Amino acid sequence: MATTTVCVPNEAARDGIPPVPEAVRIIMWDGFGDPPAGVADTEFLLGAYMGKPMPVESLAMMPRLRVIQLLSAGIDLWRPVLPEGVLLCNGRGVHGGSTAELAVTGILMLLRHMPHFVSAQQGHAWSPETGESLDGKGLLVLGSGDIGNRVAAALEVFGAVTTRVARTARAGVHGIDELPELLPGADIVLVSVPLTHQTRGLLDARALAALPDGAIVANIARGPIVDTEALADETEAGRLRAFLDVTAPEPLPPEHRLWSAPNVIITPHVGGGTQGWSRRGFQLARDQIARYVAGEMLHNVVSDDY
Ligand SMILES: NC(=O)c1ccc[n+]([C@@H]2O[C@H](COP(=O)([O-])OP(=O)(O)OC[C@H]3O[C@@H](n4cnc5c(N)ncnc54)[C@H](OP(=O)(O)O)[C@@H]3O)[C@@H](O)[C@H]2O)c1
């Protein structure tokens, strides 16, 4: 039986992924430092979660490479180093639930004035303010995929009215070309599209200006999809509110003006990677390795236009 060499980035993956089919040999390398024996036989490569992509020179040492499997849904950092002819699979589903939870948390915190109450509590002050309910709020979901659909389902329970946008129009989903007409009706915009050449700067100054006063921009996808300076202008002016788990640049420098803009809540890219994520991630890797060895279709294959 031919041996399939699988290269994993660290001890956690090496110890957490098995059991794998008998004919699989696991080696460990993240592409930095000396390569291990057998690296040239690698057919299936697992990328490190939240780590740097493997350098091009290291990937060039794997002439038999067929598949790169990532543990994140976002593939933007790996796209530029992807060798020709190698299939790229993402970690869609591994972090979707926890990231959607965080988006819901941030949106509710803004609607219910949580920053005000937290700071009032620190001063032992009983300081009522009238918050807003989700009932009847227009939720515009940019990217009707795993995260977008989970957030929509959660907010609809409380009466939010969802409008969905994806790459192409289909039943119940608008095409991205319709975005300009949809922005004025959005009380909340959830940004849950991948970062691609099409989505970079999607919410630019003009798009943000089309949102109604008081709208919330919730970005849990990637920072460069929203124009940071334009968003800072809008939030500093008190016209828009924002929940940001991702920013451009990242990390956001301590002196950046977004930190102190009113009605902006920032978390440091912690939507995914919650405790226990590796159980789902290694299960996905284990299943994909088994499919690859059996010659079956892989899941989560990322199309070329991503
Ligand atoms: N903050 C975090 O820790 C964290 C964690 C996980 C993921 N993320 C980010 O969130 C993104 C979304 O994750 P997901 O799991 O929900 O992905 P997903 O299930 O693949 O959904 C992506 C959605 O975006 C749409 N889309 C893609 N390109 C588009 C374009 N040019 N214009 C309009 N819509 C477009 C897709 O449209 P179709 O349905 O037409 O294909 C799909 O509906 C990831 O790419 C990643 O960058 C962040």
Ligand as a Chemical Component Dictionary entry (heavy atoms), coordinates in Angstrom:
data_LIG
# 
_chem_comp.id                   LIG 
_chem_comp.type                 NON-POLYMER 
_chem_comp.pdbx_formal_charge   0 
_chem_comp.three_letter_code    LIG 
# 
loop_
_chem_comp_atom.comp_id 
_chem_comp_atom.atom_id 
_chem_comp_atom.alt_atom_id 
_chem_comp_atom.type_symbol 
_chem_comp_atom.charge 
_chem_comp_atom.model_Cartn_x 
_chem_comp_atom.model_Cartn_y 
_chem_comp_atom.model_Cartn_z 
_chem_comp_atom.pdbx_ordinal 
LIG N1  N1  N 0  -13.318 37.040 13.235 1  
LIG C1  C1  C 0  -12.956 35.766 13.138 2  
LIG O1  O1  O 0  -12.294 35.198 14.016 3  
LIG C2  C2  C 0  -13.416 34.965 11.938 4  
LIG C3  C3  C 0  -13.730 33.595 12.104 5  
LIG C4  C4  C 0  -14.201 32.886 11.005 6  
LIG C5  C5  C 0  -14.327 33.517 9.764  7  
LIG N2  N2  N 1  -13.999 34.840 9.620  8  
LIG C6  C6  C 0  -14.140 35.509 8.311  9  
LIG O2  O2  O 0  -15.498 35.444 7.936  10 
LIG C7  C7  C 0  -15.582 35.131 6.552  11 
LIG C8  C8  C 0  -16.903 34.429 6.292  12 
LIG O3  O3  O 0  -16.883 33.152 6.917  13 
LIG P1  P1  P 0  -18.021 32.067 6.605  14 
LIG O4  O4  O 0  -17.596 30.815 7.306  15 
LIG O5  O5  O -1 -19.370 32.620 6.871  16 
LIG O6  O6  O 0  -17.820 31.876 5.031  17 
LIG P2  P2  P 0  -18.802 31.195 3.974  18 
LIG O7  O7  O 0  -19.715 30.234 4.631  19 
LIG O8  O8  O 0  -17.928 30.701 2.880  20 
LIG O9  O9  O 0  -19.701 32.405 3.437  21 
LIG C9  C9  C 0  -19.167 33.461 2.713  22 
LIG C10 C10 C 0  -20.296 34.223 2.055  23 
LIG O10 O10 O 0  -19.714 35.359 1.408  24 
LIG C11 C11 C 0  -20.259 35.458 0.105  25 
LIG N3  N3  N 0  -19.323 36.124 -0.792 26 
LIG C12 C12 C 0  -18.115 35.725 -1.214 27 
LIG N4  N4  N 0  -17.572 36.625 -2.056 28 
LIG C13 C13 C 0  -18.479 37.613 -2.174 29 
LIG C14 C14 C 0  -18.523 38.813 -2.921 30 
LIG N5  N5  N 0  -17.511 39.170 -3.721 31 
LIG N6  N6  N 0  -19.611 39.592 -2.804 32 
LIG C15 C15 C 0  -20.662 39.226 -2.019 33 
LIG N7  N7  N 0  -20.690 38.090 -1.289 34 
LIG C16 C16 C 0  -19.605 37.293 -1.368 35 
LIG C17 C17 C 0  -20.508 34.024 -0.324 36 
LIG O11 O11 O 0  -21.417 34.075 -1.420 37 
LIG P3  P3  P 0  -22.035 32.758 -2.119 38 
LIG O12 O12 O 0  -22.996 32.205 -1.100 39 
LIG O13 O13 O 0  -22.712 33.286 -3.327 40 
LIG O14 O14 O 0  -20.861 31.855 -2.374 41 
LIG C18 C18 C 0  -21.038 33.438 0.973  42 
LIG O15 O15 O 0  -22.426 33.691 1.075  43 
LIG C19 C19 C 0  -14.342 34.278 6.290  44 
LIG O16 O16 O 0  -13.953 34.358 4.921  45 
LIG C20 C20 C 0  -13.308 34.862 7.220  46 
LIG O17 O17 O 0  -12.562 35.857 6.561  47 
LIG C21 C21 C 0  -13.550 35.573 10.689 48 
# 
loop_
_chem_comp_bond.comp_id 
_chem_comp_bond.atom_id_1 
_chem_comp_bond.atom_id_2 
_chem_comp_bond.value_order 
_chem_comp_bond.pdbx_ordinal 
LIG N1  C1  SING 1  
LIG C1  O1  DOUB 2  
LIG C1  C2  SING 3  
LIG C2  C3  SING 4  
LIG C2  C21 DOUB 5  
LIG C3  C4  DOUB 6  
LIG C4  C5  SING 7  
LIG C5  N2  DOUB 8  
LIG N2  C6  SING 9  
LIG N2  C21 SING 10 
LIG C6  O2  SING 11 
LIG C6  C20 SING 12 
LIG O2  C7  SING 13 
LIG C7  C8  SING 14 
LIG C7  C19 SING 15 
LIG C8  O3  SING 16 
LIG O3  P1  SING 17 
LIG P1  O4  DOUB 18 
LIG P1  O5  SING 19 
LIG P1  O6  SING 20 
LIG O6  P2  SING 21 
LIG P2  O7  DOUB 22 
LIG P2  O8  SING 23 
LIG P2  O9  SING 24 
LIG O9  C9  SING 25 
LIG C9  C10 SING 26 
LIG C10 O10 SING 27 
LIG C10 C18 SING 28 
LIG O10 C11 SING 29 
LIG C11 N3  SING 30 
LIG C11 C17 SING 31 
LIG N3  C12 SING 32 
LIG N3  C16 SING 33 
LIG C12 N4  DOUB 34 
LIG N4  C13 SING 35 
LIG C13 C14 SING 36 
LIG C13 C16 DOUB 37 
LIG C14 N5  SING 38 
LIG C14 N6  DOUB 39 
LIG N6  C15 SING 40 
LIG C15 N7  DOUB 41 
LIG N7  C16 SING 42 
LIG C17 O11 SING 43 
LIG C17 C18 SING 44 
LIG O11 P3  SING 45 
LIG P3  O12 DOUB 46 
LIG P3  O13 SING 47 
LIG P3  O14 SING 48 
LIG C18 O15 SING 49 
LIG C19 O16 SING 50 
LIG C19 C20 SING 51 
LIG C20 O17 SING 52 
# 
